[in-house]
């Protein structure tokens, strides 16, 4: 996925996380904390690629990481997320109050990058150092960036449309309500088609 795609995907993720109230902190998050924090880290996993948007600007970090781990290695894994959170917690002074919504936004930005890369044929090694690749290859590079742009902008539109305060997961949560809505819509469409 391109840098542009990752940025748009991260914005969609932040909007969706807040509107879906994925965590209590996200539900109460300040937009001016959440969006910038998400954008701050949404390109960070590609620090392992010297030709990436971030890798070109930070070659002195990018090249050693690329030599040790390769592209879409450690930096695209859940272990990297856990290590980053642990290092952050250990190295941030206790008297430096970082709002919880900023930390969750930064984590969300990083995770949005990993999820977006899962939509490509190369996938990501979520369980690194295990080499299994997790992928749902919707986006193929030979089709150009238009499909990527349309998908990401469509996700932003969906996130904006998503009803605020919809119940969380569970029997009456938003996943089941979404599927019920889709099922009812398809049922009405089939009924209308058979009536013609």
C-alpha positions in Angstrom: 0.0 0.0 0.0 1.2 3.5 -0.7 1.9 6.2 1.9 -1.2 8.0 0.7 -3.3 4.9 1.2 -1.9 4.4 4.7 -2.7 7.9 5.7 -6.3 7.8 4.5 -6.7 4.3 6.0 -5.4 5.6 9.4 -7.9 8.5 9.3 -10.7 6.1 8.6 -9.5 3.9 11.4 -9.5 6.8 13.9 -12.9 8.0 12.9 -14.3 4.5 13.1 -12.6 3.7 16.5 -14.1 6.8 18.1 -17.6 6.5 16.6 -17.8 2.8 17.4 -16.4 3.5 20.9 -14.0 0.6 20.6 -12.6 1.4 24.1 -13.9 3.7 26.8 -10.9 6.0 26.1 -11.7 6.1 22.4 -15.3 7.0 23.2 -14.2 10.0 25.1 -11.2 10.9 22.9 -10.5 14.4 21.8 -10.5 14.6 18.0 -7.4 16.9 18.2 -5.6 14.2 20.1 -6.8 11.1 18.3 -6.3 12.1 14.6 -2.8 13.6 14.9 -1.6 10.7 17.2 -2.9 8.2 14.6 -1.2 10.0 11.8 2.0 10.3 13.7 2.5 6.5 13.7 0.6 5.3 10.6 3.8 5.2 8.5 6.1 4.0 11.2 6.1 0.2 10.3 7.6 1.1 6.9 10.8 2.4 8.6 12.1 -1.0 7.5 12.0 0.0 3.9 14.7 2.6 2.8 12.6 3.7 -0.2 9.4 4.3 1.8 8.2 7.8 2.6 9.6 7.6 6.1 12.6 5.5 5.2 13.8 8.1 2.7 13.8 10.8 5.4 15.3 8.6 8.1 17.8 6.5 6.2 20.2 6.3 9.1 17.5 4.3 11.0 15.8 2.6 8.0 18.9 1.0 6.4 20.1 -0.9 9.5 16.5 -2.1 10.3 16.1 -3.2 6.7 19.4 -5.2 6.8 18.5 -6.9 10.1 14.7 -7.6 9.6 13.9 -7.0 5.9 10.8 -5.3 4.7 7.5 -6.4 6.3 9.4 -8.3 9.0 9.5 -7.5 12.7 8.1 -4.0 12.3 4.9 -5.4 10.8 4.2 -7.8 13.7 2.2 -7.7 16.9 5.5 -8.3 18.7 6.7 -4.9 17.5 3.5 -3.3 18.8 4.0 -4.9 22.2 7.7 -4.0 22.3 6.9 -0.4 21.4 4.3 -0.1 24.1 6.6 -1.6 26.6 9.5 0.6 25.6 7.3 3.7 25.7 6.0 2.8 29.1 9.5 2.2 30.5 11.1 5.3 28.9 8.5 7.9 29.4 9.0 9.8 32.7 6.1 9.4 35.2 5.8 13.2 35.5 5.2 13.6 31.8 1.4 13.1 31.5 0.6 11.8 28.1 -3.2 11.7 27.6 -4.5 8.1 27.2 -6.3 9.0 24.0 -3.0 10.1 22.4 -1.3 6.7 23.4 -4.3 4.8 22.0 -4.3 6.9 18.9 -0.6 6.2 18.3 -1.2 2.4 18.8 -4.2 2.6 16.5 -2.1 4.4 13.8 0.5 1.7 13.9 -2.1 -1.1 13.9 -3.9 0.5 11.0 -0.7 0.3 8.9 -0.4 -3.5 9.6 -4.1 -4.1 8.8 -3.8 -2.1 5.6 -0.8 -4.1 4.5 -2.8 -7.3 5.2 -5.0 -6.2 2.3 -2.2 -6.8 -0.2 -1.0 -10.1 -1.7 2.3 -9.9 0.3 0.5 -9.8 3.7 2.2 -9.4 7.0 4.0 -11.7 9.5 1.7 -10.9 12.5 3.3 -13.6 14.6 7.0 -12.8 13.7 9.5 -14.5 14.0 7.1 -17.1 12.7 7.1 -16.6 8.9 3.3 -17.2 8.4 1.8 -14.3 6.3 -1.6 -13.1 7.2 -3.4 -11.6 4.1 -6.7 -10.8 2.6 -5.4 -9.8 -0.9 -8.0 -7.3 -2.0 -5.5 -4.7 -3.3 -3.2 -5.8 -6.1 -0.4 -3.4 -7.1 -0.7 -4.0 -10.9 -4.2 -2.4 -10.8 -2.7 0.9 -9.7 -3.5 3.2 -6.8 -7.0 4.0 -7.9 -8.6 1.0 -6.3 -6.6 1.6 -3.1 -7.7 5.3 -3.1 -11.4 4.3 -3.7 -11.3 1.7 -1.0 -9.7 4.0 1.6 -12.0 6.9 0.8 -14.9 4.5 1.0 -13.8 3.4 4.4 -13.6 7.1 5.5 -17.2 7.5 4.2 -18.3 4.4 6.1 -16.6 5.5 9.3 -18.4 8.9 9.0 -21.7 7.2 8.4 -21.3 4.8 11.3 -23.8 5.7 14.0 -22.2 7.2 17.1 -22.8 5.3 20.3 -24.0 2.1 18.7 -23.7 -0.7 21.2 -20.3 -2.5 21.2 -19.7 -6.2 20.5 -22.1 -8.9 21.6 -25.5 -10.2 20.8 -27.0 -6.8 20.2 -23.7 -5.1 19.3 -22.8 -3.3 16.1 -21.4 -6.3 14.2 -24.7 -8.2 14.5 -26.7 -5.1 13.8 -24.7 -4.4 10.7 -25.2 -7.9 9.4 -28.9 -7.8 10.3 -29.2 -4.6 8.3 -27.3 -6.1 5.3 -29.4 -9.2 5.5 -32.7 -7.2 5.6 -31.5 -5.0 2.7 -30.6 -8.0 0.6 -33.9 -9.7 1.5 -35.8 -6.6 0.3 -33.7 -6.4 -2.9 -34.5 -10.1 -3.7 -38.2 -9.6 -2.9 -38.3 -6.6 -5.2 -36.5 -8.5 -8.0 -38.9 -11.5 -7.7 -41.9 -9.2 -7.8 -40.8 -7.8 -11.1 
